[in-house]
Amino acid sequence: MEVYLVQHGQSKPESEDPQRPLTDKGRAEVESVARYIDSLGIKVTLILHSSRLRAKQTAELLARYLAPAEGVLEHKGLGPLDDPEEAERLIQQAERPLMLVGHLPHLSRLVSLLILGDTGKEVVRFSTGGVVCLGIGDDGWAISWALLPQLVRQMDERSD
């Protein structure tokens, strides 16, 4: 089983808009990543996001390409400062591929908890609009791959 962890796309600063929606660049990067993931044939059953607008917008852009069978839903426990143990329980209960769209430091702490059992050690560095795929095996969770918007942009430029 895989779980896909996504940091929301680049958002406007709070001084510009307190709701912090995605910037045009953030939207374009997330859409590019979503197109690329779709081209790989990756399927998710459900996309869950935090209550923040930037996470919701990111999840909706991803869903346009990935078309999760159970849709896109807001879920408590995915905010920037939420306890990652709540998300860990959610992941452990999942029976099919799941995507979580959230924030730092929560996502970083969640990966550390799943892999090391310790939220205080950084295992992977997230990037806005980036995806980290975790897979579970006999020895527990491990990072399968990570995708950064910058890499997708470079691949797109090479194919032009």
C-alpha positions as CSV (number, residue, x, y, z in Angstrom):
1,M,0.0,0.0,0.0
2,E,1.2,3.5,-0.7
3,V,0.5,6.8,0.8
4,Y,1.2,10.1,-1.0
5,L,2.0,13.1,1.1
6,V,1.8,16.5,-0.6
7,Q,2.8,19.9,0.7
8,H,0.3,22.5,-0.6
9,G,1.4,24.7,-3.5
10,Q,3.0,28.1,-3.2
11,S,0.5,30.4,-1.5
12,K,0.1,34.2,-1.2
13,P,1.6,35.8,1.9
14,E,-0.8,36.5,4.8
15,S,-0.2,40.3,4.4
16,E,-1.5,40.1,0.8
17,D,-4.5,37.8,1.6
18,P,-5.3,36.4,5.0
19,Q,-6.9,33.3,3.4
20,R,-3.5,32.5,1.7
21,P,-4.9,31.0,-1.6
22,L,-2.4,29.6,-4.1
23,T,-0.5,31.9,-6.3
24,D,-0.6,31.6,-10.1
25,K,2.8,29.9,-9.9
26,G,1.6,27.6,-7.1
27,R,-1.4,26.5,-9.2
28,A,0.7,25.9,-12.3
29,E,3.3,23.9,-10.3
30,V,0.6,21.7,-8.7
31,E,-1.1,21.2,-12.0
32,S,2.2,20.2,-13.6
33,V,2.9,17.7,-10.9
34,A,-0.6,16.3,-11.1
35,R,-0.3,15.8,-14.8
36,Y,3.0,14.0,-14.4
37,I,1.7,11.7,-11.6
38,D,-1.3,10.9,-13.8
39,S,1.0,10.0,-16.7
40,L,2.7,7.4,-14.5
41,G,-0.7,5.7,-13.9
42,I,-0.8,6.4,-10.2
43,K,-4.2,6.0,-8.7
44,V,-5.4,7.1,-5.3
45,T,-8.7,6.2,-3.7
46,L,-9.2,9.3,-1.6
47,I,-7.5,12.7,-1.2
48,L,-7.7,14.3,2.2
49,H,-6.7,17.9,3.0
50,S,-6.5,20.3,5.9
51,S,-9.0,23.0,6.5
52,R,-6.7,25.7,5.0
53,L,-7.6,27.1,1.6
54,R,-4.2,26.5,0.0
55,A,-4.4,22.8,0.9
56,K,-8.0,22.5,-0.4
57,Q,-7.0,24.2,-3.7
58,T,-4.0,21.9,-4.1
59,A,-6.1,18.8,-3.4
60,E,-8.8,19.9,-5.9
61,L,-6.1,20.4,-8.6
62,L,-4.7,17.0,-8.0
63,A,-8.1,15.4,-8.1
64,R,-8.8,16.8,-11.5
65,Y,-6.1,14.5,-12.9
66,L,-6.1,11.6,-10.4
67,A,-9.9,11.3,-10.1
68,P,-10.0,9.5,-6.7
69,A,-12.9,7.1,-6.5
70,E,-13.9,8.4,-3.0
71,G,-13.3,12.1,-3.9
72,V,-11.7,14.9,-2.0
73,L,-12.5,15.6,1.7
74,E,-11.4,18.0,4.4
75,H,-10.0,16.1,7.4
76,K,-9.1,17.2,10.9
77,G,-5.6,16.6,12.1
78,L,-3.7,17.7,8.9
79,G,-3.0,21.3,9.9
80,P,0.6,22.7,10.3
81,L,0.8,22.2,14.0
82,D,-1.4,19.2,14.5
83,D,-0.2,16.0,16.2
84,P,1.1,13.6,13.5
85,E,-0.1,10.6,15.5
86,E,-3.7,11.4,14.3
87,A,-2.6,11.2,10.7
88,E,-0.5,8.1,11.4
89,R,-3.7,6.3,12.7
90,L,-5.5,7.3,9.6
91,I,-2.8,6.0,7.3
92,Q,-2.5,2.7,9.3
93,Q,-6.3,2.1,8.9
94,A,-6.2,2.8,5.1
95,E,-6.7,-0.2,2.9
96,R,-6.1,1.5,-0.4
97,P,-3.8,4.2,-1.7
98,L,-4.4,7.5,0.0
99,M,-3.2,11.1,-0.6
100,L,-2.8,13.6,2.2
101,V,-2.4,17.3,1.4
102,G,-1.1,19.4,4.2
103,H,1.6,21.6,5.6
104,L,5.0,21.9,7.3
105,P,6.0,21.0,9.9
106,H,3.2,18.5,10.2
107,L,4.1,16.5,7.0
108,S,7.8,16.3,7.9
109,R,7.0,15.2,11.5
110,L,4.5,12.6,10.1
111,V,7.2,11.0,7.8
112,S,9.7,10.9,10.7
113,L,7.1,9.2,12.9
114,L,6.2,6.6,10.3
115,I,9.8,5.7,9.4
116,L,11.7,6.3,12.6
117,G,9.0,6.4,15.3
118,D,10.4,9.8,16.3
119,T,8.8,13.1,15.2
120,G,11.9,15.1,16.0
121,K,14.3,13.9,13.3
122,E,13.9,15.2,9.7
123,V,13.9,12.3,7.2
124,V,12.9,14.2,4.0
125,R,12.6,17.9,3.0
126,F,9.3,18.8,1.4
127,S,8.8,21.5,-1.3
128,T,5.7,23.4,-2.0
129,G,3.7,21.4,-4.5
130,G,6.0,18.4,-4.0
131,V,4.9,14.8,-3.4
132,V,6.5,12.1,-1.2
133,C,5.4,8.5,-1.7
134,L,5.7,6.1,1.2
135,G,5.3,2.4,0.8
136,I,4.9,-0.2,3.5
137,G,6.8,-3.4,3.6
138,D,7.8,-6.1,6.1
139,D,10.1,-3.7,7.9
140,G,7.5,-0.9,8.1
141,W,7.2,2.4,6.1
142,A,9.9,3.6,3.7
143,I,10.2,6.4,1.2
144,S,9.6,5.0,-2.3
145,W,10.1,8.3,-4.2
146,A,9.8,12.0,-4.1
147,L,8.8,14.5,-6.8
148,L,9.5,18.2,-6.8
149,P,7.8,20.7,-9.1
150,Q,11.3,21.9,-10.2
151,L,12.1,18.4,-11.5
152,V,8.8,18.2,-13.5
153,R,9.5,21.6,-15.0
154,Q,13.0,20.5,-16.1
155,M,11.5,17.3,-17.6
156,D,8.9,19.4,-19.4
157,E,11.6,21.8,-20.8
158,R,13.7,18.9,-22.1
159,S,10.7,17.4,-23.9
160,D,9.9,20.7,-25.7
